[in-house]
């Protein structure tokens, strides 16, 4: 190591001496990368469980960065999720006796798999939309059968990601770590959008979706005051930024009910709320009020702090407005935009309803599961009643489990579990007016909930075993004589 260190130092000195600072930077970067790889290898060998958890943690941190692609449709998060999967399988085998998959998860997965399988065995010859479309709107094309890849993608997101989290998390502290990584991954994406709006930095174009370089969502005017644009952060679409930020709000709010924590998380909350406004999605505004309503009904002790934070956010908007900075998107101020957007949703809803009515039992295949802007109708149109029942068996099971584990008294985790449960409820409510069900970031809260449920079950089993072992025995010894 001494010889290696001396050699690197000598090389750096030579490069500085000849003025090749560009090469020096690459050398230093290479040394850092090799050091990280060596450290990671050491961790894997010494503690594979820890390595698997941190690989999944990185996947959770960048799971909302759907605009950051490695190649084709694979995101940065997908790579780390794939790397963590073998460790999750090992965790499952190691903890097989202490965990049983709940009936609702198995039943829901079975019904979804059945809906996918039916369309592979009995392909539809041709599917055409009977609804008249405006020229600018999406039109269904002729389709043959179901898209197997879309069905598998749904199963991976809905069931695979939560189970990977369940079998990798080993203690309550890791629950907190996953919650932190998920919040701050969303925060980074939101911060990119806010920086582009405030300073025109162009980070969304250089780091995120390549579509933005073609001017999608008005990207050519990012940073221009008063321009009619929509920001995406590190996601691939403004609605994705809107929903991800809306789901992060409950978790951030759940941590702001002490003065010290409020001072720490208020800037985070303001950036996330600002980015949700910059997305130009009305859904984010609706979900903000939904979040407030859930907190006020479910946790009445949060009422005063919640009203205070809402007031601070509105005050910030007024200050920015009178300072000449308008965070409210231009499209919110144009009645024509609302009319066009509403008509688009009505058209999509009509298409979904027509597809469902034309095949109400088995649907038309999962390649049509993204069009109707309503999760229930999308599932009916794509997989019929089997898909609908299966999906909601799983999601409502996650929600019920979240309500249960949120009552656990484990340090400060009770607040986090309240936050992720509300976050998942917010996503399900957003499904009334959105078509997002395939993205893996949607189910990270479910993974945190299931991991907490797993730890809770193991703790109960240990207590039960301890009571059994400590129970006094009334043994009767009989002397037997022949």
LINDAGI-V87820 format. One line per field, one symbol per residue. ss: DSSP state (~ for helix, > for strand, _ for the rest). phi: phi as a letter, one per 30 degrees, with the letter a starting at -180 (. if undefined). psi: psi as a letter, one per 20 degrees, with the letter a starting at -180 (. if undefined). A space follows every 50 residues. Layout:
BEGIN
ss: ???
phi: ???
psi: ???
END
This chain:
BEGIN
ss: _~~~~~~~~~~~~~~~~___~~~~~~~~~~~~~~~~~~~~~~~~~~_~~~ ~~~~~~~~~~~_______>>>__>>~~~~~~~~~~~~~~~~~~~_~~~__ __~~~~~~~~~~~~~~~~~~~__________________________~~~ ~~~~~~~~~~~~~~~~~~___~~~~~~~~~~~~~~~~~~~~~~~~~~~~_ __~~~~~__~~~~~_~~~~~~________________~~~~~~~~~~~~~ ~~~_____~~~~~~~~~~~~~~~~~~~~___~~~~~~~~~~~~~~~~~_~ ~~~~~~~~~~~~~~~~~~~~~~_______~~~~_~~~~~~~~~~~~~~~~ ~~~~~~~~_______~~~______~~~~~~~~~~~~~~~~~~~~~~~~~~ ~~~~~_______~~~~~~~~~~~~~~~~~~_________~~~~~~~~~~~ ~~~~~~~~~~~~~~~~~~~~____________
phi: .ddddddddddddddddcicdddeddddddddddddddddddddddbddd ddddddddddecdddddccdahcdcededddddddeddddddddcedcbc dddddddddddddddddedddcdddabbddcdcdedddcdcebciccddd ddddddddcddddeddccdcadddddddddddedddeddddeddddddbi diddddccdddddcidhiddceicdiddbbcbicdcaedddddddddded ddddcccbddddddcddddddddddddddicdeddeddddedddddddbd dddddddddddddddddddddddiccddeeddcceddddddddddddddd ddddddddaddcibjddcdbcdhaeddedddcbidddddddddddddedd ddddddcdcbhcdeddddddddddddddddddbbccbcddddcdeddddd ddddddddddddddddddddddccdcccdccd
psi: hggggggggggggghghjjmhghgghggghggghggggggggggghnhgg ggghghghgggjhiliioqgpciprhhhghgghighhhghhghhkhhjpp pqhhgggghggghghgggihhmqqgppqpjppqqhirppprpqoaqohhh ghhghgghggghhgggihpirhhhggggggggghghggghhgghhhghil hjhhghhcpihhijjqkkhijpippiqnrpqicjaiqhhggggghhhhgh hghijkkqgghghgighggggghghhghijphhhgghghgggggghggnh iigghghghgggghggggghgijjooipqhhijohhgggggghghggggh gghggghimigiajqiijjjhikogghggghgjbhgggggghggghgggg hghghiiqmncjhggghgghghghhgghhhihjrkoiiphhhjghhgggh ghhghgghgghggghghghipppmpoppopp.
END
